[in-house]
Amino acid sequence: MPMFQPSGWRRDGDVRFDVVGGGGHVLDLDTAVKDGVLGGGGGGGVCGGGGEKLDLKKMIEELDLDEVPSVFICPISLEPMQDPVTLCTGQTYERSNILKWFSLGHFTCPTTMQELWDDSITPNKTLHHLIYRWFSQKYLLMKKRSEDLQGRASELLETLKKVKGQARVQALKELQQVVASHASAKKTVVDEGGVALISSLLGPFTSHAVGSESIGILVNLNLDSESKVNLMQPAKISLMVDILNEGSIETKINCTRLIEMLMDEKNFSSEVVSSPSLLVGLLRLIKDKRHPNGTSAGLGLLKTICSHNQVRNLVVSVGAVPQLVELLPNLNPDCLESALFILDILCTLPEGRSALKVCSNTIPNMVRLLMRVSESCTQYALSILWEVCKLAPEECAAIAVEAGLAAKLLLVIQSGCNPALKQRSSELLKLCSLNYTDTIFISKCKLTRTIQ
């Protein structure tokens, strides 16, 4: 790893150092940072606005940068150094890390594995100064940008109070970009009454352009209880549902996320989401294979909706069961678990069980998922298979056996799954075998080789 070695050469008060491996050039500290030798920005002070000295540890934590010059990184922890010290081998480490290395009984250099002929450690003041300057400049730039964004957010809120039409759309669009770019701008919008102002723009006569931009802002803010109750007004929910059905994919996802945020409110009423139009729009979003993010967001909201007993019959009535069953083979593991969770909940309803039974792919898809993804998915699939097979044992058990259910159930029983899953598998295996003699059942399930 490239190392900075103090040369002890000073001129006009500047600290000077060599960059090992850099062609033998000697650079002063300010030039190294200004010229971007280590990726630094322009020059500047290293104190806060009030002249106070900045804390290096705080700057490192708040900046949380992905790209830091390699010479600033401790080879042991792979984190930026705050107190760099150099060993006799010329390698530099964070003080606490190298002392811990020594305390474990090692008397070698961690990087080169050379035995140390001198156990002293020397503070690398030049490197510490450079690290401090680099992080200070990044930190001050971040603070300035944050203050600029806060000021711009305030200006845009004032603009929204005065303008209408296309000017309002443009102001909302810019505010959405500002809010999405920095947490300080979000706080400014909330603190200056922006939530109430933007919520007031949503209503029965709001254009979809204004509604889409407003929802895009609200979904990125921390909404308090009063704000959520205000947004649950029928006219506002109706607008969200319309936009969910007709907006762009980004807007649909924002509507979905906002409605899910409202459902976290303790005073939430299931009547808010008892809308066939909402559920149809949600299923359309879930089925759109071009946009996996939309599928994930839609399943998340549908899962939350199904936690309310009063809405489950409506979910079944809009055709959610067969649509979700057909989607199962194409879902990623997280979405798959959500979809199975929803189907398992709907299976508690007579209408849900009937819908699952008449769907030709229910049993084959559930059998295929056993022991394939996760224990949770296996649990949901087993629960659904049990309910469907109980509904029509002779008909459904025969289909399940042909789909290879018995072999999968034996795998579950022999696996390290929890006892409840094994018990349910045994019960389902017994149910499937009722219409067969032992010999025929074994041959049907292709288990002869396993038993032998």
C-alpha positions as CSV (number, residue, x, y, z in Angstrom):
1,M,0.0,0.0,0.0
2,P,1.4,3.5,-0.8
3,M,2.7,5.2,2.2
4,F,3.5,8.8,3.1
5,Q,6.8,9.3,4.8
6,P,7.7,12.6,6.6
7,S,10.8,14.0,5.1
8,G,11.4,16.6,7.9
9,W,12.0,19.2,5.1
10,R,10.1,22.5,5.7
11,R,10.0,25.6,3.7
12,D,8.1,28.8,4.4
13,G,6.1,27.0,7.1
14,D,4.8,24.3,4.7
15,V,4.9,20.6,5.7
16,R,6.5,18.7,2.8
17,F,6.4,15.0,2.1
18,D,7.3,12.3,-0.5
19,V,4.7,10.1,-2.1
20,V,6.3,6.7,-2.2
21,G,5.9,5.1,-5.7
22,G,5.0,8.6,-7.1
23,G,8.1,9.0,-9.1
24,G,10.1,10.7,-6.2
25,H,8.1,14.0,-6.4
26,V,8.1,16.2,-3.4
27,L,4.8,17.9,-2.8
28,D,3.6,20.4,-0.1
29,L,0.4,19.5,1.7
30,D,-1.8,22.2,0.3
31,T,-0.7,21.5,-3.3
32,A,-1.4,17.7,-2.8
33,V,-5.0,18.5,-1.8
34,K,-5.6,21.3,-4.2
35,D,-4.3,19.5,-7.2
36,G,-6.3,16.4,-6.4
37,V,-3.3,14.1,-5.9
38,L,-5.5,12.2,-3.4
39,G,-8.9,13.1,-4.8
40,G,-9.4,16.2,-2.7
41,G,-11.3,19.3,-3.8
42,G,-10.1,22.9,-3.8
43,G,-8.5,24.6,-0.9
44,G,-10.3,26.0,2.0
45,G,-10.4,26.3,5.8
46,V,-10.7,23.5,8.2
47,C,-13.0,25.1,10.8
48,G,-16.7,25.3,11.1
49,G,-18.8,28.4,10.4
50,G,-18.2,29.6,14.0
51,G,-14.4,29.1,13.8
52,E,-14.5,25.9,15.9
53,K,-12.2,23.1,15.1
54,L,-13.9,20.2,13.3
55,D,-13.9,16.8,14.9
56,L,-12.4,14.2,12.6
57,K,-14.3,11.2,14.0
58,K,-17.6,13.1,13.6
59,M,-16.7,14.1,10.0
60,I,-15.9,10.5,9.0
61,E,-19.1,9.2,10.5
62,E,-21.4,11.8,8.9
63,L,-19.8,11.8,5.5
64,D,-19.8,8.0,5.2
65,L,-18.0,8.1,1.9
66,D,-17.7,5.1,-0.4
67,E,-14.4,6.3,-2.0
68,V,-11.6,7.3,0.3
69,P,-7.9,7.5,-0.8
70,S,-6.3,4.2,-0.1
71,V,-3.5,5.8,1.9
72,F,-6.1,7.0,4.5
73,I,-7.3,3.4,5.1
74,C,-5.9,1.3,7.9
75,P,-4.8,-2.1,6.5
76,I,-6.2,-3.8,9.6
77,S,-9.7,-2.4,9.9
78,L,-10.1,-1.1,6.3
79,E,-11.5,2.1,7.8
80,P,-10.2,5.7,7.6
81,M,-7.5,6.3,10.2
82,Q,-8.0,9.0,12.8
83,D,-4.7,8.5,14.7
84,P,-2.2,7.0,12.2
85,V,1.1,5.7,13.6
86,T,4.1,4.2,11.7
87,L,6.1,1.1,12.6
88,C,9.8,0.6,12.0
89,T,8.9,-1.3,8.8
90,G,7.5,2.0,7.3
91,Q,3.9,0.7,7.4
92,T,1.2,2.9,8.9
93,Y,-1.9,1.8,10.9
94,E,-4.6,3.2,13.1
95,R,-3.1,3.4,16.6
96,S,-5.9,1.4,18.4
97,N,-5.8,-1.3,15.8
98,I,-2.0,-1.9,15.9
99,L,-2.0,-1.8,19.7
100,K,-4.7,-4.5,19.7
101,W,-2.5,-6.5,17.3
102,F,0.4,-6.3,19.7
103,S,-1.9,-7.2,22.7
104,L,-2.7,-10.5,21.0
105,G,0.9,-11.5,21.2
106,H,2.0,-10.6,17.6
107,F,5.4,-9.0,17.2
108,T,5.2,-8.7,13.4
109,C,4.1,-6.1,10.9
110,P,0.5,-7.1,9.8
111,T,1.1,-6.1,6.2
112,T,4.6,-7.4,5.5
113,M,4.7,-10.1,8.3
114,Q,8.2,-9.0,9.0
115,E,9.5,-9.4,12.6
116,L,9.8,-6.0,14.3
117,W,13.3,-5.0,15.4
118,D,11.8,-2.0,17.2
119,D,8.5,-2.1,19.0
120,S,8.0,1.7,19.1
121,I,5.3,3.4,17.1
122,T,5.7,6.9,15.7
123,P,2.7,9.3,15.2
124,N,2.4,10.0,11.5
125,K,1.6,13.7,11.8
126,T,1.9,14.5,8.2
127,L,-0.6,11.8,7.2
128,H,-2.9,12.8,10.0
129,H,-2.8,16.4,8.8
130,L,-3.6,15.3,5.3
131,I,-6.5,13.1,6.4
132,Y,-7.9,15.9,8.5
133,R,-7.7,18.4,5.6
134,W,-9.2,16.1,3.1
135,F,-12.2,15.2,5.3
136,S,-12.6,18.8,6.4
137,Q,-13.0,20.0,2.9
138,K,-15.5,17.3,2.0
139,Y,-17.4,18.0,5.2
140,L,-17.6,21.8,4.7
141,L,-18.7,21.3,1.1
142,M,-21.5,18.9,2.3
143,K,-22.6,21.5,4.9
144,K,-22.7,24.3,2.4
145,R,-24.7,22.2,0.0
146,S,-27.1,21.2,2.8
147,E,-27.6,24.9,3.7
148,D,-28.1,25.8,0.0
149,L,-30.8,23.0,-0.3
150,Q,-32.5,24.1,2.9
151,G,-32.7,27.7,1.5
152,R,-34.0,26.5,-1.8
153,A,-36.6,24.3,-0.1
154,S,-37.9,27.4,1.8
155,E,-38.1,29.4,-1.4
156,L,-40.0,26.8,-3.2
157,L,-42.5,26.5,-0.4
158,E,-43.1,30.2,-0.6
159,T,-43.5,29.9,-4.4
160,L,-46.1,27.2,-4.0
161,K,-48.3,29.5,-2.0
162,K,-48.5,32.0,-4.9
163,V,-48.4,30.1,-8.2
164,K,-50.8,27.9,-10.1
165,G,-51.0,25.9,-13.3
166,Q,-47.7,24.8,-14.9
167,A,-45.7,27.0,-12.6
168,R,-47.0,25.0,-9.7
169,V,-46.1,21.8,-11.4
170,Q,-42.5,23.0,-12.0
171,A,-42.1,24.2,-8.4
172,L,-43.3,20.8,-7.1
173,K,-41.0,19.0,-9.5
174,E,-38.0,20.9,-8.3
175,L,-39.0,20.5,-4.6
176,Q,-39.3,16.8,-5.1
177,Q,-35.7,16.7,-6.5
178,V,-34.5,18.9,-3.6
179,V,-36.2,16.7,-0.9
180,A,-34.9,13.5,-2.5
181,S,-31.3,14.8,-2.5
182,H,-30.7,15.6,1.2
183,A,-32.2,14.9,4.6
184,S,-31.8,18.6,5.7
185,A,-34.2,19.6,2.9
186,K,-36.8,17.1,4.2
187,K,-36.5,18.6,7.7
188,T,-36.9,22.1,6.3
189,V,-40.1,21.2,4.5
190,V,-41.6,19.5,7.6
191,D,-40.5,22.3,10.0
192,E,-41.9,25.1,7.8
193,G,-45.4,23.6,7.4
194,G,-44.7,22.1,3.9
195,V,-46.6,18.9,4.6
196,A,-49.9,20.7,5.3
197,L,-49.3,23.0,2.3
198,I,-48.6,20.1,-0.1
199,S,-51.5,18.0,1.3
200,S,-53.9,20.9,0.6
201,L,-53.1,20.6,-3.1
202,L,-54.6,17.1,-3.2
203,G,-58.4,17.1,-3.9
204,P,-61.2,16.2,-6.3
205,F,-60.1,18.9,-8.8
206,T,-56.4,18.3,-8.7
207,S,-54.7,17.6,-12.0
208,H,-52.7,14.3,-12.2
209,A,-49.5,16.4,-12.8
210,V,-49.8,18.3,-9.6
211,G,-51.0,15.1,-7.7
212,S,-48.1,13.0,-9.0
213,E,-45.5,15.5,-7.9
214,S,-47.1,16.2,-4.6
215,I,-47.3,12.5,-3.7
216,G,-43.6,12.1,-4.8
217,I,-42.7,14.7,-2.2
218,L,-45.0,13.4,0.6
219,V,-43.8,9.8,0.3
220,N,-40.2,11.0,1.2
221,L,-41.2,12.9,4.3
222,N,-41.7,11.9,7.9
223,L,-45.5,12.3,8.3
224,D,-47.0,12.8,11.8
225,S,-50.3,11.4,12.9
226,E,-52.2,14.5,12.1
227,S,-50.8,14.7,8.5
228,K,-51.7,11.0,7.9
229,V,-55.3,11.5,9.1
230,N,-55.6,14.6,6.8
231,L,-54.4,12.5,3.8
232,M,-57.0,9.8,4.5
233,Q,-59.8,12.1,3.5
234,P,-61.9,10.3,0.8
235,A,-61.2,12.9,-1.9
236,K,-57.4,12.6,-1.4
237,I,-57.5,8.8,-1.4
238,S,-59.7,8.8,-4.5
239,L,-57.0,10.9,-6.3
240,M,-54.3,8.5,-5.2
241,V,-56.3,5.6,-6.6
242,D,-56.8,7.4,-9.9
243,I,-53.1,8.1,-10.2
244,L,-52.3,4.5,-9.2
245,N,-54.3,3.3,-12.2
246,E,-53.2,5.9,-14.7
247,G,-49.8,7.3,-13.7
248,S,-46.2,6.5,-14.7
249,I,-44.5,3.5,-13.0
250,E,-42.7,5.8,-10.6
251,T,-45.9,7.6,-9.6
252,K,-47.7,4.3,-9.1
253,I,-45.0,3.1,-6.8
254,N,-45.1,6.4,-4.9
255,C,-48.9,6.1,-4.5
256,T,-48.5,2.5,-3.2
257,R,-45.8,3.6,-0.7
258,L,-47.9,6.5,0.5
259,I,-51.0,4.4,1.1
260,E,-48.9,1.9,3.0
261,M,-47.5,4.7,5.2
262,L,-51.1,5.8,5.9
263,M,-52.1,2.3,7.0
264,D,-49.5,2.5,9.8
265,E,-51.6,5.1,11.5
266,K,-53.4,3.7,14.5
267,N,-56.6,5.4,13.6
268,F,-56.6,3.9,10.1
269,S,-59.9,2.5,8.9
270,S,-60.1,-0.4,6.5
271,E,-62.8,1.5,4.5
272,V,-60.0,3.6,3.1
273,V,-58.7,0.7,1.1
274,S,-62.0,-1.0,0.5
275,S,-62.0,0.0,-3.2
276,P,-62.2,-2.4,-6.1
277,S,-60.4,0.3,-8.2
278,L,-57.5,0.4,-5.8
279,L,-57.1,-3.4,-5.7
280,V,-57.4,-3.7,-9.5
281,G,-54.7,-1.0,-10.0
282,L,-52.5,-2.7,-7.4
283,L,-52.8,-6.1,-9.1
284,R,-52.0,-4.5,-12.4
285,L,-48.8,-3.0,-10.9
286,I,-47.9,-6.4,-9.4
287,K,-48.3,-8.2,-12.7
288,D,-46.1,-5.7,-14.7
289,K,-43.0,-7.9,-15.3
290,R,-41.1,-4.9,-16.7
291,H,-40.8,-3.2,-13.4
292,P,-39.7,-5.5,-10.5
293,N,-39.8,-2.6,-8.1
294,G,-43.4,-2.1,-8.8
295,T,-44.1,-5.8,-8.1
296,S,-42.3,-5.6,-4.8
297,A,-44.1,-2.4,-3.7
298,G,-47.5,-3.7,-4.8
299,L,-47.1,-7.0,-3.0
300,G,-46.0,-5.1,0.1
301,L,-49.2,-3.0,0.1
302,L,-51.5,-5.9,-0.7
303,K,-49.9,-7.9,2.1
304,T,-50.7,-5.0,4.5
305,I,-54.3,-4.7,3.1
306,C,-54.9,-8.4,3.6
307,S,-54.1,-8.1,7.3
308,H,-57.5,-6.4,7.6
309,N,-60.2,-9.0,7.8
310,Q,-62.9,-6.8,6.3
311,V,-61.1,-6.4,3.0
312,R,-60.1,-10.0,2.3
313,N,-63.4,-11.0,0.6
314,L,-63.0,-8.0,-1.7
315,V,-59.4,-9.0,-2.6
316,V,-60.7,-12.5,-3.6
317,S,-63.6,-11.0,-5.6
318,V,-61.3,-8.9,-7.8
319,G,-59.5,-12.1,-8.9
320,A,-56.3,-11.7,-6.9
321,V,-56.0,-15.5,-6.2
322,P,-55.5,-16.8,-9.8
323,Q,-53.4,-13.8,-10.7
324,L,-51.0,-14.4,-7.8
325,V,-50.8,-18.1,-8.4
326,E,-49.8,-17.6,-12.1
327,L,-47.1,-15.1,-11.0
328,L,-45.4,-17.5,-8.5
329,P,-42.9,-19.1,-10.8
330,N,-41.5,-15.7,-11.9
331,L,-41.1,-14.0,-8.5
332,N,-37.8,-13.4,-6.7
333,P,-37.6,-14.9,-3.2
334,D,-38.7,-11.8,-1.3
335,C,-41.7,-11.2,-3.5
336,L,-42.5,-15.0,-3.6
337,E,-42.7,-15.0,0.2
338,S,-45.1,-12.0,0.2
339,A,-47.3,-13.6,-2.5
340,L,-47.5,-16.9,-0.6
341,F,-48.3,-15.1,2.7
342,I,-51.2,-13.3,0.9
343,L,-52.5,-16.6,-0.6
344,D,-52.2,-18.3,2.8
345,I,-54.3,-15.5,4.4
346,L,-56.9,-15.7,1.7
347,C,-57.0,-19.4,2.1
348,T,-58.7,-18.8,5.5
349,L,-61.9,-17.7,3.6
350,P,-64.2,-20.3,1.9
351,E,-64.1,-18.1,-1.2
352,G,-60.4,-18.0,-1.1
353,R,-60.1,-21.8,-0.8
354,S,-62.6,-22.3,-3.7
355,A,-60.6,-19.8,-5.9
356,L,-57.4,-21.8,-5.2
357,K,-59.1,-25.1,-5.9
358,V,-60.4,-24.1,-9.3
359,C,-57.1,-22.6,-10.4
360,S,-55.3,-25.4,-12.4
361,N,-51.8,-24.3,-11.4
362,T,-52.3,-24.0,-7.7
363,I,-51.3,-27.5,-6.7
364,P,-48.4,-27.9,-9.3
365,N,-46.9,-24.5,-8.3
366,M,-47.2,-25.2,-4.6
367,V,-45.6,-28.6,-4.9
368,R,-42.8,-27.1,-6.9
369,L,-42.0,-24.6,-4.2
370,L,-41.7,-27.1,-1.3
371,M,-38.1,-27.2,-0.1
372,R,-37.0,-24.8,-2.9
373,V,-36.7,-21.3,-1.4
374,S,-37.0,-21.0,2.3
375,E,-38.7,-22.6,5.3
376,S,-41.3,-19.8,5.4
377,C,-42.2,-20.5,1.7
378,T,-42.4,-24.2,2.4
379,Q,-44.7,-23.5,5.4
380,Y,-47.1,-21.3,3.4
381,A,-47.2,-23.7,0.5
382,L,-47.9,-26.7,2.8
383,S,-50.7,-24.7,4.5
384,I,-52.3,-23.9,1.2
385,L,-52.0,-27.5,-0.1
386,W,-53.5,-28.8,3.1
387,E,-56.6,-26.5,2.8
388,V,-57.1,-27.2,-0.9
389,C,-56.7,-31.0,-0.5
390,K,-59.1,-31.1,2.4
391,L,-61.7,-29.3,0.3
392,A,-61.8,-32.1,-2.2
393,P,-59.6,-35.0,-1.0
394,E,-60.1,-37.5,-3.8
395,E,-59.8,-35.0,-6.7
396,C,-57.0,-32.8,-5.3
397,A,-55.0,-35.5,-3.7
398,A,-54.7,-37.3,-7.0
399,I,-53.5,-34.2,-8.7
400,A,-51.0,-33.6,-6.0
401,V,-49.6,-37.1,-6.2
402,E,-49.2,-36.8,-9.9
403,A,-47.3,-33.5,-9.3
404,G,-44.8,-35.3,-7.1
405,L,-46.1,-34.1,-3.7
406,A,-45.4,-37.3,-1.8
407,A,-41.7,-37.3,-2.6
408,K,-41.5,-33.6,-1.5
409,L,-43.3,-34.4,1.7
410,L,-40.8,-37.1,2.6
411,L,-38.0,-34.6,2.0
412,V,-39.7,-32.2,4.5
413,I,-40.1,-35.0,7.0
414,Q,-36.5,-36.0,6.8
415,S,-35.2,-32.4,6.8
416,G,-34.3,-30.2,9.8
417,C,-37.5,-28.2,9.5
418,N,-39.5,-27.3,12.6
419,P,-41.7,-30.1,14.1
420,A,-45.0,-28.4,13.1
421,L,-44.0,-28.5,9.4
422,K,-43.1,-32.2,9.8
423,Q,-46.4,-33.0,11.5
424,R,-48.4,-31.2,8.7
425,S,-46.3,-33.0,6.1
426,S,-47.2,-36.4,7.7
427,E,-50.9,-35.5,7.8
428,L,-50.9,-34.4,4.2
429,L,-49.0,-37.6,3.1
430,K,-51.6,-39.7,4.9
431,L,-54.4,-37.8,3.2
432,C,-52.8,-38.3,-0.2
433,S,-52.5,-42.1,0.3
434,L,-56.1,-42.8,1.2
435,N,-57.2,-43.7,-2.3
436,Y,-54.3,-45.9,-3.1
437,T,-53.0,-49.3,-2.1
438,D,-49.5,-49.2,-0.6
439,T,-47.9,-50.7,-3.8
440,I,-49.7,-48.3,-6.1
441,F,-49.0,-45.3,-3.9
442,I,-45.3,-46.1,-3.9
443,S,-45.2,-46.5,-7.6
444,K,-47.2,-43.4,-8.2
445,C,-44.9,-41.4,-6.1
446,K,-41.7,-42.9,-7.6
447,L,-40.4,-43.8,-4.1
448,T,-39.3,-47.4,-4.8
449,R,-35.6,-46.5,-5.2
450,T,-35.7,-44.4,-2.0
451,I,-37.2,-47.3,0.0
452,Q,-34.8,-49.9,-1.4
